[in-house]
Amino acid sequence: MAGLVAKAKVLVNQLAVAAKPKFEEFLKYAKVELTPPMPADFQKLKKTAEATAKEAKNAKGQGKKLGGLGQVKVRDAWLNILVTVEVITWFYMGEVIGRRHFVGYKV
């Protein structure tokens, strides 16, 4: 029994050493990606929206198209379709899991 406990301690220590760099990398990205937006971020968003609206207005006045459906490559269109289907599928699978029943709710 003592040998088993010693082996378990060694295994746990090895796992901790192996997981430390990945955990530190996770924390590095979590600090950046999981922080709430700051007021400066909203200012950047406002400037981007204004620039996009100005560009659209200028393009419309010059008779240019605004990169509509005809400007998308077939490969990109298929990729967009597949991503959309995946998102919809995961949404419905979440609904089924949440209901705990395949069709409708059990009443």
N, CA, C and O atoms as a GROMACS GRO file, in nm:
protein
  428
    1MET      N    1   0.082  -0.120   0.000
    1MET     CA    2   0.000   0.000   0.000
    1MET      C    3   0.087   0.126   0.000
    1MET      O    4   0.056   0.224  -0.068
    2ALA      N    5   0.195   0.123   0.076
    2ALA     CA    6   0.285   0.239   0.083
    2ALA      C    7   0.350   0.264  -0.052
    2ALA      O    8   0.373   0.379  -0.090
    3GLY      N    9   0.380   0.156  -0.124
    3GLY     CA   10   0.440   0.172  -0.257
    3GLY      C   11   0.344   0.237  -0.354
    3GLY      O   12   0.384   0.318  -0.438
    4LEU      N   13   0.216   0.202  -0.342
    4LEU     CA   14   0.114   0.261  -0.429
    4LEU      C   15   0.099   0.411  -0.402
    4LEU      O   16   0.086   0.490  -0.496
    5VAL      N   17   0.101   0.448  -0.276
    5VAL     CA   18   0.091   0.590  -0.240
    5VAL      C   19   0.213   0.666  -0.292
    5VAL      O   20   0.200   0.778  -0.341
    6ALA      N   21   0.331   0.606  -0.281
    6ALA     CA   22   0.453   0.672  -0.330
    6ALA      C   23   0.448   0.690  -0.481
    6ALA      O   24   0.487   0.796  -0.532
    7LYS      N   25   0.400   0.589  -0.553
    7LYS     CA   26   0.386   0.600  -0.698
    7LYS      C   27   0.286   0.707  -0.736
    7LYS      O   28   0.306   0.781  -0.832
    8ALA      N   29   0.177   0.716  -0.660
    8ALA     CA   30   0.075   0.818  -0.687
    8ALA      C   31   0.132   0.957  -0.666
    8ALA      O   32   0.104   1.048  -0.745
    9LYS      N   33   0.213   0.976  -0.561
    9LYS     CA   34   0.273   1.106  -0.535
    9LYS      C   35   0.368   1.145  -0.649
    9LYS      O   36   0.369   1.260  -0.693
   10VAL      N   37   0.447   1.048  -0.696
   10VAL     CA   38   0.540   1.075  -0.807
   10VAL      C   39   0.461   1.114  -0.932
   10VAL      O   40   0.498   1.207  -1.003
   11LEU      N   41   0.353   1.042  -0.959
   11LEU     CA   42   0.270   1.070  -1.076
   11LEU      C   43   0.208   1.210  -1.068
   11LEU      O   44   0.205   1.283  -1.167
   12VAL      N   45   0.158   1.244  -0.951
   12VAL     CA   46   0.098   1.377  -0.933
   12VAL      C   47   0.203   1.486  -0.952
   12VAL      O   48   0.175   1.588  -1.014
   13ASN      N   49   0.322   1.466  -0.900
   13ASN     CA   50   0.429   1.565  -0.917
   13ASN      C   51   0.467   1.579  -1.064
   13ASN      O   52   0.490   1.690  -1.111
   14GLN      N   53   0.475   1.468  -1.136
   14GLN     CA   54   0.508   1.474  -1.279
   14GLN      C   55   0.399   1.548  -1.356
   14GLN      O   56   0.429   1.627  -1.446
   15LEU      N   57   0.274   1.522  -1.323
   15LEU     CA   58   0.163   1.591  -1.390
   15LEU      C   59   0.167   1.741  -1.362
   15LEU      O   60   0.142   1.822  -1.452
   16ALA      N   61   0.198   1.778  -1.238
   16ALA     CA   62   0.207   1.921  -1.203
   16ALA      C   63   0.318   1.990  -1.281
   16ALA      O   64   0.300   2.102  -1.329
   17VAL      N   65   0.432   1.924  -1.292
   17VAL     CA   66   0.545   1.982  -1.366
   17VAL      C   67   0.510   1.994  -1.514
   17VAL      O   68   0.542   2.095  -1.578
   18ALA      N   69   0.444   1.893  -1.569
   18ALA     CA   70   0.408   1.896  -1.711
   18ALA      C   71   0.300   1.999  -1.740
   18ALA      O   72   0.300   2.059  -1.848
   19ALA      N   73   0.209   2.022  -1.646
   19ALA     CA   74   0.096   2.113  -1.670
   19ALA      C   75   0.132   2.259  -1.645
   19ALA      O   76   0.061   2.347  -1.693
   20LYS      N   77   0.238   2.286  -1.571
   20LYS     CA   78   0.270   2.424  -1.533
   20LYS      C   79   0.290   2.517  -1.653
   20LYS      O   80   0.231   2.625  -1.652
   21PRO      N   81   0.369   2.482  -1.757
   21PRO     CA   82   0.385   2.575  -1.869
   21PRO      C   83   0.254   2.601  -1.943
   21PRO      O   84   0.227   2.713  -1.985
   22LYS      N   85   0.173   2.498  -1.958
   22LYS     CA   86   0.046   2.517  -2.029
   22LYS      C   87  -0.049   2.604  -1.946
   22LYS      O   88  -0.123   2.686  -2.002
   23PHE      N   89  -0.047   2.586  -1.816
   23PHE     CA   90  -0.132   2.668  -1.730
   23PHE      C   91  -0.088   2.813  -1.732
   23PHE      O   92  -0.172   2.904  -1.734
   24GLU      N   93   0.044   2.836  -1.733
   24GLU     CA   94   0.094   2.974  -1.740
   24GLU      C   95   0.056   3.038  -1.873
   24GLU      O   96   0.021   3.157  -1.876
   25GLU      N   97   0.061   2.963  -1.981
   25GLU     CA   98   0.018   3.015  -2.111
   25GLU      C   99  -0.131   3.047  -2.109
   25GLU      O  100  -0.174   3.149  -2.164
   26PHE      N  101  -0.210   2.960  -2.048
   26PHE     CA  102  -0.354   2.985  -2.035
   26PHE      C  103  -0.378   3.115  -1.959
   26PHE      O  104  -0.460   3.196  -2.001
   27LEU      N  105  -0.308   3.135  -1.849
   27LEU     CA  106  -0.327   3.257  -1.772
   27LEU      C  107  -0.287   3.381  -1.851
   27LEU      O  108  -0.352   3.485  -1.840
   28LYS      N  109  -0.181   3.369  -1.931
   28LYS     CA  110  -0.136   3.482  -2.013
   28LYS      C  111  -0.248   3.524  -2.110
   28LYS      O  112  -0.278   3.642  -2.123
   29TYR      N  113  -0.306   3.427  -2.178
   29TYR     CA  114  -0.413   3.459  -2.273
   29TYR      C  115  -0.543   3.495  -2.203
   29TYR      O  116  -0.620   3.576  -2.254
   30ALA      N  117  -0.569   3.437  -2.088
   30ALA     CA  118  -0.692   3.467  -2.015
   30ALA      C  119  -0.694   3.612  -1.970
   30ALA      O  120  -0.799   3.677  -1.973
   31LYS      N  121  -0.579   3.665  -1.930
   31LYS     CA  122  -0.574   3.805  -1.889
   31LYS      C  123  -0.612   3.899  -2.003
   31LYS      O  124  -0.671   4.004  -1.980
   32VAL      N  125  -0.578   3.861  -2.125
   32VAL     CA  126  -0.606   3.945  -2.241
   32VAL      C  127  -0.747   3.922  -2.293
   32VAL      O  128  -0.821   4.017  -2.319
   33GLU      N  129  -0.786   3.795  -2.308
   33GLU     CA  130  -0.910   3.763  -2.377
   33GLU      C  131  -1.034   3.768  -2.288
   33GLU      O  132  -1.144   3.789  -2.339
   34LEU      N  133  -1.018   3.749  -2.159
   34LEU     CA  134  -1.134   3.740  -2.071
   34LEU      C  135  -1.162   3.867  -1.992
   34LEU      O  136  -1.249   3.868  -1.905
   35THR      N  137  -1.088   3.973  -2.020
   35THR     CA  138  -1.115   4.098  -1.950
   35THR      C  139  -1.233   4.169  -2.015
   35THR      O  140  -1.251   4.160  -2.137
   36PRO      N  141  -1.313   4.238  -1.937
   36PRO     CA  142  -1.425   4.311  -1.996
   36PRO      C  143  -1.374   4.429  -2.080
   36PRO      O  144  -1.262   4.476  -2.057
   37PRO      N  145  -1.453   4.476  -2.175
   37PRO     CA  146  -1.408   4.588  -2.258
   37PRO      C  147  -1.393   4.716  -2.177
   37PRO      O  148  -1.470   4.743  -2.085
   38MET      N  149  -1.293   4.794  -2.213
   38MET     CA  150  -1.267   4.922  -2.147
   38MET      C  151  -1.332   5.034  -2.229
   38MET      O  152  -1.367   5.012  -2.345
   39PRO      N  153  -1.349   5.152  -2.170
   39PRO     CA  154  -1.408   5.263  -2.246
   39PRO      C  155  -1.330   5.296  -2.373
   39PRO      O  156  -1.389   5.338  -2.472
   40ALA      N  157  -1.198   5.278  -2.371
   40ALA     CA  158  -1.117   5.306  -2.490
   40ALA      C  159  -1.154   5.210  -2.604
   40ALA      O  160  -1.148   5.248  -2.721
   41ASP      N  161  -1.193   5.087  -2.569
   41ASP     CA  162  -1.235   4.992  -2.671
   41ASP      C  163  -1.361   5.039  -2.742
   41ASP      O  164  -1.376   5.020  -2.863
   42PHE      N  165  -1.452   5.100  -2.667
   42PHE     CA  166  -1.574   5.150  -2.728
   42PHE      C  167  -1.545   5.268  -2.820
   42PHE      O  168  -1.613   5.286  -2.922
   43GLN      N  169  -1.445   5.349  -2.785
   43GLN     CA  170  -1.407   5.460  -2.872
   43GLN      C  171  -1.351   5.407  -3.004
   43GLN      O  172  -1.382   5.461  -3.111
   44LYS      N  173  -1.268   5.302  -2.998
   44LYS     CA  174  -1.215   5.242  -3.120
   44LYS      C  175  -1.328   5.186  -3.205
   44LYS      O  176  -1.328   5.201  -3.328
   45LEU      N  177  -1.425   5.122  -3.141
   45LEU     CA  178  -1.538   5.065  -3.213
   45LEU      C  179  -1.619   5.175  -3.282
   45LEU      O  180  -1.663   5.159  -3.396
   46LYS      N  181  -1.638   5.285  -3.212
   46LYS     CA  182  -1.713   5.397  -3.270
   46LYS      C  183  -1.640   5.454  -3.392
   46LYS      O  184  -1.702   5.482  -3.494
   47LYS      N  185  -1.507   5.470  -3.381
   47LYS     CA  186  -1.429   5.522  -3.494
   47LYS      C  187  -1.433   5.426  -3.613
   47LYS      O  188  -1.443   5.470  -3.727
   48THR      N  189  -1.426   5.297  -3.585
   48THR     CA  190  -1.432   5.198  -3.693
   48THR      C  191  -1.568   5.201  -3.762
   48THR      O  192  -1.575   5.194  -3.884
   49ALA      N  193  -1.675   5.211  -3.683
   49ALA     CA  194  -1.810   5.216  -3.741
   49ALA      C  195  -1.828   5.342  -3.825
   49ALA      O  196  -1.887   5.337  -3.933
   50GLU      N  197  -1.778   5.454  -3.777
   50GLU     CA  198  -1.789   5.578  -3.853
   50GLU      C  199  -1.710   5.570  -3.983
   50GLU      O  200  -1.757   5.615  -4.087
   51ALA      N  201  -1.590   5.512  -3.978
   51ALA     CA  202  -1.509   5.499  -4.098
   51ALA      C  203  -1.577   5.406  -4.199
   51ALA      O  204  -1.574   5.432  -4.320
   52THR      N  205  -1.637   5.299  -4.151
   52THR     CA  206  -1.707   5.206  -4.240
   52THR      C  207  -1.828   5.272  -4.304
   52THR      O  208  -1.852   5.256  -4.423
   53ALA      N  209  -1.902   5.348  -4.225
   53ALA     CA  210  -2.018   5.418  -4.279
   53ALA      C  211  -1.976   5.522  -4.383
   53ALA      O  212  -2.042   5.538  -4.486
   54LYS      N  213  -1.867   5.593  -4.356
   54LYS     CA  214  -1.817   5.693  -4.450
   54LYS      C  215  -1.772   5.626  -4.580
   54LYS      O  216  -1.799   5.676  -4.689
   55GLU      N  217  -1.702   5.512  -4.567
   55GLU     CA  218  -1.657   5.439  -4.685
   55GLU      C  219  -1.775   5.388  -4.767
   55GLU      O  220  -1.772   5.394  -4.890
   56ALA      N  221  -1.878   5.339  -4.700
   56ALA     CA  222  -1.996   5.290  -4.769
   56ALA      C  223  -2.068   5.404  -4.841
   56ALA      O  224  -2.116   5.387  -4.953
   57LYS      N  225  -2.075   5.518  -4.777
   57LYS     CA  226  -2.141   5.633  -4.838
   57LYS      C  227  -2.064   5.680  -4.962
   57LYS      O  228  -2.125   5.713  -5.064
   58ASN      N  229  -1.932   5.684  -4.953
   58ASN     CA  230  -1.850   5.724  -5.067
   58ASN      C  231  -1.860   5.624  -5.181
   58ASN      O  232  -1.868   5.663  -5.297
   59ALA      N  233  -1.860   5.496  -5.149
   59ALA     CA  234  -1.869   5.392  -5.252
   59ALA      C  235  -2.004   5.398  -5.321
   59ALA      O  236  -2.014   5.379  -5.443
   60LYS      N  237  -2.109   5.423  -5.245
   60LYS     CA  238  -2.243   5.430  -5.303
   60LYS      C  239  -2.255   5.552  -5.395
   60LYS      O  240  -2.316   5.546  -5.501
   61GLY      N  241  -2.195   5.662  -5.351
   61GLY     CA  242  -2.200   5.783  -5.432
   61GLY      C  243  -2.121   5.770  -5.562
   61GLY      O  244  -2.153   5.838  -5.660
   62GLN      N  245  -2.020   5.684  -5.564
   62GLN     CA  246  -1.939   5.665  -5.683
   62GLN      C  247  -1.990   5.550  -5.768
   62GLN      O  248  -1.931   5.519  -5.872
   63GLY      N  249  -2.098   5.486  -5.726
   63GLY     CA  250  -2.156   5.377  -5.803
   63GLY      C  251  -2.083   5.245  -5.789
   63GLY      O  252  -2.100   5.156  -5.872
   64LYS      N  253  -2.004   5.230  -5.685
   64LYS     CA  254  -1.930   5.106  -5.662
   64LYS      C  255  -2.013   5.010  -5.578
   64LYS      O  256  -2.099   5.051  -5.500
   65LYS      N  257  -1.985   4.881  -5.598
   65LYS     CA  258  -2.048   4.781  -5.511
   65LYS      C  259  -1.970   4.773  -5.381
   65LYS      O  260  -1.851   4.805  -5.377
   66LEU      N  261  -2.036   4.730  -5.277
   66LEU     CA  262  -1.972   4.722  -5.146
   66LEU      C  263  -1.928   4.580  -5.112
   66LEU      O  264  -1.955   4.534  -5.001
   67GLY      N  265  -1.864   4.511  -5.202
   67GLY     CA  266  -1.812   4.378  -5.171
   67GLY      C  267  -1.922   4.281  -5.133
   67GLY      O  268  -1.910   4.211  -5.033
   68GLY      N  269  -2.026   4.276  -5.210
   68GLY     CA  270  -2.139   4.191  -5.179
   68GLY      C  271  -2.113   4.045  -5.207
   68GLY      O  272  -1.998   4.000  -5.206
   69LEU      N  273  -2.218   3.971  -5.233
   69LEU     CA  274  -2.208   3.828  -5.252
   69LEU      C  275  -2.123   3.793  -5.373
   69LEU      O  276  -2.057   3.689  -5.373
   70GLY      N  277  -2.122   3.875  -5.475
   70GLY     CA  278  -2.044   3.847  -5.595
   70GLY      C  279  -1.895   3.859  -5.574
   70GLY      O  280  -1.818   3.817  -5.661
   71GLN      N  281  -1.851   3.915  -5.462
   71GLN     CA  282  -1.709   3.933  -5.436
   71GLN      C  283  -1.649   3.822  -5.351
   71GLN      O  284  -1.530   3.826  -5.319
   72VAL      N  285  -1.729   3.722  -5.314
   72VAL     CA  286  -1.683   3.613  -5.228
   72VAL      C  287  -1.640   3.495  -5.313
   72VAL      O  288  -1.711   3.456  -5.406
   73LYS      N  289  -1.524   3.439  -5.282
   73LYS     CA  290  -1.477   3.321  -5.355
   73LYS      C  291  -1.560   3.200  -5.315
   73LYS      O  292  -1.616   3.196  -5.205
   74VAL      N  293  -1.567   3.102  -5.404
   74VAL     CA  294  -1.648   2.982  -5.378
   74VAL      C  295  -1.597   2.910  -5.254
   74VAL      O  296  -1.677   2.864  -5.173
   75ARG      N  297  -1.466   2.901  -5.239
   75ARG     CA  298  -1.409   2.833  -5.122
   75ARG      C  299  -1.451   2.904  -4.993
   75ARG      O  300  -1.489   2.839  -4.896
   76ASP      N  301  -1.446   3.037  -4.992
   76ASP     CA  302  -1.485   3.112  -4.873
   76ASP      C  303  -1.634   3.098  -4.846
   76ASP      O  304  -1.676   3.091  -4.730
   77ALA      N  305  -1.714   3.095  -4.952
   77ALA     CA  306  -1.858   3.078  -4.935
   77ALA      C  307  -1.888   2.942  -4.872
   77ALA      O  308  -1.971   2.933  -4.782
   78TRP      N  309  -1.822   2.836  -4.920
   78TRP     CA  310  -1.843   2.703  -4.862
   78TRP      C  311  -1.798   2.700  -4.716
   78TRP      O  312  -1.864   2.640  -4.632
   79LEU      N  313  -1.687   2.765  -4.687
   79LEU     CA  314  -1.639   2.770  -4.550
   79LEU      C  315  -1.740   2.841  -4.461
   79LEU      O  316  -1.767   2.796  -4.350
   80ASN      N  317  -1.795   2.952  -4.509
   80ASN     CA  318  -1.896   3.024  -4.432
   80ASN      C  319  -2.021   2.939  -4.411
   80ASN      O  320  -2.079   2.940  -4.302
   81ILE      N  321  -2.062   2.866  -4.513
   81ILE     CA  322  -2.179   2.779  -4.501
   81ILE      C  323  -2.153   2.670  -4.398
   81ILE      O  324  -2.239   2.642  -4.314
   82LEU      N  325  -2.036   2.608  -4.404
   82LEU     CA  326  -2.004   2.500  -4.310
   82LEU      C  327  -1.997   2.551  -4.166
   82LEU      O  328  -2.043   2.483  -4.074
   83VAL      N  329  -1.940   2.667  -4.146
   83VAL     CA  330  -1.933   2.724  -4.012
   83VAL      C  331  -2.073   2.754  -3.961
   83VAL      O  332  -2.104   2.729  -3.844
   84THR      N  333  -2.158   2.808  -4.047
   84THR     CA  334  -2.296   2.838  -4.008
   84THR      C  335  -2.370   2.711  -3.971
   84THR      O  336  -2.441   2.708  -3.870
   85VAL      N  337  -2.356   2.607  -4.051
   85VAL     CA  338  -2.422   2.480  -4.020
   85VAL      C  339  -2.370   2.424  -3.888
   85VAL      O  340  -2.448   2.371  -3.809
   86GLU      N  341  -2.240   2.436  -3.863
   86GLU     CA  342  -2.185   2.387  -3.737
   86GLU      C  343  -2.242   2.462  -3.618
   86GLU      O  344  -2.280   2.401  -3.518
   87VAL      N  345  -2.250   2.593  -3.627
   87VAL     CA  346  -2.304   2.673  -3.517
   87VAL      C  347  -2.449   2.637  -3.491
   87VAL      O  348  -2.490   2.621  -3.376
   88ILE      N  349  -2.528   2.625  -3.598
   88ILE     CA  350  -2.669   2.589  -3.582
   88ILE      C  351  -2.683   2.450  -3.520
   88ILE      O  352  -2.768   2.428  -3.434
   89THR      N  353  -2.599   2.356  -3.566
   89THR     CA  354  -2.604   2.220  -3.512
   89THR      C  355  -2.573   2.219  -3.364
   89THR      O  356  -2.642   2.154  -3.286
   90TRP      N  357  -2.468   2.291  -3.323
   90TRP     CA  358  -2.434   2.295  -3.181
   90TRP      C  359  -2.545   2.361  -3.101
   90TRP      O  360  -2.572   2.321  -2.988
   91PHE      N  361  -2.611   2.462  -3.157
   91PHE     CA  362  -2.721   2.526  -3.087
   91PHE      C  363  -2.833   2.426  -3.062
   91PHE      O  364  -2.884   2.416  -2.950
   92TYR      N  365  -2.872   2.352  -3.165
   92TYR     CA  366  -2.981   2.256  -3.148
   92TYR      C  367  -2.940   2.140  -3.057
   92TYR      O  368  -3.023   2.090  -2.981
   93MET      N  369  -2.815   2.097  -3.064
   93MET     CA  370  -2.770   1.991  -2.974
   93MET      C  371  -2.774   2.041  -2.829
   93MET      O  372  -2.808   1.964  -2.738
   94GLY      N  373  -2.740   2.166  -2.807
   94GLY     CA  374  -2.751   2.224  -2.672
   94GLY      C  375  -2.894   2.227  -2.625
   94GLY      O  376  -2.922   2.204  -2.508
   95GLU      N  377  -2.986   2.257  -2.716
   95GLU     CA  378  -3.127   2.255  -2.681
   95GLU      C  379  -3.172   2.116  -2.640
   95GLU      O  380  -3.244   2.100  -2.541
   96VAL      N  381  -3.130   2.015  -2.716
   96VAL     CA  382  -3.168   1.876  -2.685
   96VAL      C  383  -3.109   1.835  -2.550
   96VAL      O  384  -3.177   1.772  -2.470
   97ILE      N  385  -2.984   1.870  -2.526
   97ILE     CA  386  -2.921   1.837  -2.398
   97ILE      C  387  -2.993   1.908  -2.284
   97ILE      O  388  -3.015   1.849  -2.178
   98GLY      N  389  -3.029   2.033  -2.305
   98GLY     CA  390  -3.099   2.108  -2.201
   98GLY      C  391  -3.237   2.054  -2.170
   98GLY      O  392  -3.280   2.055  -2.055
   99ARG      N  393  -3.306   2.005  -2.272
   99ARG     CA  394  -3.439   1.948  -2.250
   99ARG      C  395  -3.432   1.808  -2.193
   99ARG      O  396  -3.526   1.761  -2.129
  100ARG      N  397  -3.320   1.740  -2.216
  100ARG     CA  398  -3.301   1.600  -2.179
  100ARG      C  399  -3.404   1.510  -2.248
  100ARG      O  400  -3.444   1.407  -2.194
  101HIS      N  401  -3.445   1.553  -2.365
  101HIS     CA  402  -3.540   1.476  -2.443
  101HIS      C  403  -3.522   1.518  -2.588
  101HIS      O  404  -3.502   1.637  -2.615
  102PHE      N  405  -3.529   1.424  -2.682
  102PHE     CA  406  -3.499   1.457  -2.822
  102PHE      C  407  -3.605   1.545  -2.885
  102PHE      O  408  -3.572   1.638  -2.958
  103VAL      N  409  -3.731   1.516  -2.860
  103VAL     CA  410  -3.840   1.592  -2.923
  103VAL      C  411  -3.924   1.657  -2.815
  103VAL      O  412  -3.994   1.587  -2.740
  104GLY      N  413  -3.919   1.788  -2.806
  104GLY     CA  414  -4.003   1.861  -2.713
  104GLY      C  415  -3.967   1.835  -2.568
  104GLY      O  416  -3.871   1.765  -2.537
  105TYR      N  417  -4.046   1.893  -2.480
  105TYR     CA  418  -4.026   1.876  -2.337
  105TYR      C  419  -4.119   1.768  -2.285
  105TYR      O  420  -4.231   1.753  -2.335
  106LYS      N  421  -4.073   1.692  -2.186
  106LYS     CA  422  -4.162   1.596  -2.120
  106LYS      C  423  -4.248   1.674  -2.023
  106LYS      O  424  -4.197   1.745  -1.937
  107VAL      N  425  -4.378   1.661  -2.037
  107VAL     CA  426  -4.469   1.736  -1.950
  107VAL      C  427  -4.538   1.641  -1.857
  107VAL      O  428  -4.620   1.683  -1.774
   0.00000   0.00000   0.00000
